[in-house]
Structures are given as C-alpha cells and as structure tokens.
C-alpha cells in the first residue's frame, strides 16, 4: 500500500550547466510542492501505513529548510557562495546542482535515511519512502524512485544548512544526530 504526504516551500536557485540561459545564468525562484510517497508491507496498530503525525517530526523540518532559502551548488565560485552566505540567513549548500531532479533524489535519500533511523513503536511494518515528486512549476515535476537513488552519487553529509535554518528546526539535537550518521 502507498500513501502520500505533500509539503510546500518557496525557494530560489540557479541551475548551472542546463540548456536554458535564463535558468543557468539567473537567480530565480519557484513555489515548490513536494509529494512524498510511503509504502509498507503491513498496517500499524491504527490501520495506517504511517501516521502522518510522524512526518512532522524530521521530514517536515528537512523540507521546510528550503523555504525562503537560496540553494547553492557547491560548484559555484567561492566569491558567489560567500555572497549568499554573508547576505542571507537562510541558505543550503548542496553537492549537486539544485534542479527539480536533484531535489527529488536528495529528498528521497534524506527521507530514506531518516526512516532508517526512526524507532517505530506502533506495530508499523517495513515503512519505506517509495518515491519523491518535486513540482517546480504547475506543469512540470521530477519524481525519483527507490531504484533511482544511485542515479547520481553524492554524499548526503555534504549538504550544509545555514545556522539560521538549523536553529529553526524543532527537535534540533535529535535531527542533527540523525544527520551526523549520514556517511
């Protein structure tokens, strides 16, 4: 069985090395919708795949980190990165260019890691994130599935969240501990 939970964020980026000049040369933003699909081999004691309340703990924090933030690709020049890090409180640096495809893969890997480090205690089965769909516009989205996780290799531990983003996390210490377990 599969269930879906939707999240939203407003974010800005540049997608270097793409085909469109506006996209690869200009800062621009989107009203993103992120759909996370969960599956399980059985229902919990409440007859649910996963209580949506559990997604509010760390998964919502991670996706909300990108709200009103600038996403920086680590391949940008040091001067460019420092400009954003100096002039914006909310930024995230990623080891991959921030396209909708990259976001979907990154969220898939992060949520998979969070679920693997979650202690379930209500009779849940083998709960997994089956896919993540990132809508960049109303007419287009990218969706990453479990078998896509190795499509691009990147170390989740190389994702850097600004101090302000981290300070806004609920249950910050627990989430930092989970993220520190990332290889």
FENLIN-V868531 format. One record per residue. N is the residue number from 1. PHI is phi in radians with two decimals (999 if undefined). D_CENTER is the distance of its C-alpha to the mean C-alpha in Angstrom with 1 decimal. Layout:
n: [N;N]
phi: [PHI;PHI]
d_center: [D_CENTER;D_CENTER]
This chain:
n: [1;2;3;4;5;6;7;8;9;10;11;12;13;14;15;16;17;18;19;20;21;22;23;24;25;26;27;28;29;30;31;32;33;34;35;36;37;38;39;40;41;42;43;44;45;46;47;48;49;50;51;52;53;54;55;56;57;58;59;60;61;62;63;64;65;66;67;68;69;70;71;72;73;74;75;76;77;78;79;80;81;82;83;84;85;86;87;88;89;90;91;92;93;94;95;96;97;98;99;100;101;102;103;104;105;106;107;108;109;110;111;112;113;114;115;116;117;118;119;120;121;122;123;124;125;126;127;128;129;130;131;132;133;134;135;136;137;138;139;140;141;142;143;144;145;146;147;148;149;150;151;152;153;154;155;156;157;158;159;160;161;162;163;164;165;166;167;168;169;170;171;172;173;174;175;176;177;178;179;180;181;182;183]
phi: [999;-2.18;-2.14;-2.28;-2.21;-1.85;-2.23;-2.38;-2.72;-1.84;-2.50;-2.23;-2.91;-2.25;-1.86;-1.16;1.19;-1.50;-1.44;-1.52;-1.04;-1.02;-1.27;-1.58;-2.10;-2.32;-1.18;-2.65;-2.26;-2.49;-1.69;-1.42;-2.11;-2.07;-1.83;-1.93;-1.85;-1.97;-2.31;-2.70;-1.53;-2.81;-1.62;-1.38;-1.12;-1.64;1.09;-2.21;-1.17;-2.73;-1.14;-1.00;-1.02;-1.22;-1.30;-1.35;-1.23;-2.01;-1.13;-1.08;-1.01;-1.11;-1.19;-1.14;-1.00;-1.51;-1.25;0.92;-2.20;-1.75;-1.69;-1.82;-1.44;-1.08;-1.38;-1.17;-1.14;-1.02;-1.09;-1.12;-1.08;-1.10;-1.00;-1.22;-1.18;-1.49;-1.84;-2.43;-1.35;-1.96;-2.63;-2.34;-1.81;-2.05;-1.37;-2.32;-1.10;-1.39;-1.55;-1.05;-1.09;-1.15;-1.02;-1.11;-1.16;-1.12;-1.09;-1.02;-1.17;-1.13;-1.17;-1.02;-1.12;-1.07;-1.08;-1.15;-1.91;-1.81;-1.61;-1.61;-2.41;-2.22;1.33;-1.08;-1.49;-1.48;-1.35;-2.35;-1.49;-1.57;-2.86;-2.34;-1.94;-2.01;-1.53;-1.59;-2.40;-1.23;-1.91;-2.53;-2.59;-2.08;-2.25;-1.85;-1.88;-0.92;-1.32;-1.63;-1.00;-1.69;-1.04;-2.29;-1.65;-2.69;-1.58;-1.03;-1.16;-1.54;-1.34;-1.98;-1.76;-1.11;-1.02;-1.12;-1.05;-1.09;-1.11;-1.51;-1.19;-1.39;0.91;-0.96;-1.10;-1.14;-1.19;-1.04;-1.13;-1.10;-1.20;-1.20;-1.41;-1.18;-1.27]
d_center: [22.8;19.4;18.0;15.3;13.4;12.3;10.3;11.0;10.6;13.0;12.0;14.1;14.3;16.9;16.4;19.2;21.4;20.8;24.0;24.1;25.6;24.1;20.5;21.2;23.5;22.5;19.8;18.6;16.2;14.9;14.5;11.3;11.3;8.6;10.7;10.0;13.2;14.8;18.1;20.8;24.3;25.8;25.6;25.6;28.6;27.6;27.4;23.7;21.1;18.8;19.6;17.1;18.0;16.2;12.8;13.7;14.0;10.8;8.1;9.2;9.4;5.9;5.0;8.5;8.3;7.9;10.9;14.0;12.7;13.6;11.3;13.8;14.3;16.2;18.9;20.1;23.4;23.8;25.5;22.7;20.0;22.6;23.3;19.9;19.6;23.2;23.0;19.7;18.6;14.9;13.3;10.6;12.1;10.6;12.9;12.4;13.3;10.7;11.8;10.5;11.2;9.2;6.0;7.0;8.0;5.4;3.2;7.0;8.1;6.3;7.4;10.5;11.2;11.1;13.3;15.6;16.1;16.8;20.6;21.4;24.9;25.7;26.7;23.4;23.6;21.3;18.0;15.4;12.3;14.3;12.0;9.1;10.6;9.4;12.6;13.3;16.8;19.0;20.4;17.7;14.4;12.9;12.4;11.6;13.8;14.5;17.2;15.1;13.2;16.0;16.2;15.1;15.6;13.5;13.5;10.3;12.9;13.2;10.1;12.2;11.6;14.7;17.2;17.0;13.3;14.1;17.3;15.8;14.0;16.1;17.4;16.3;18.5;17.3;13.6;14.8;17.0;14.4;12.4;15.8;16.5;14.0;16.5]
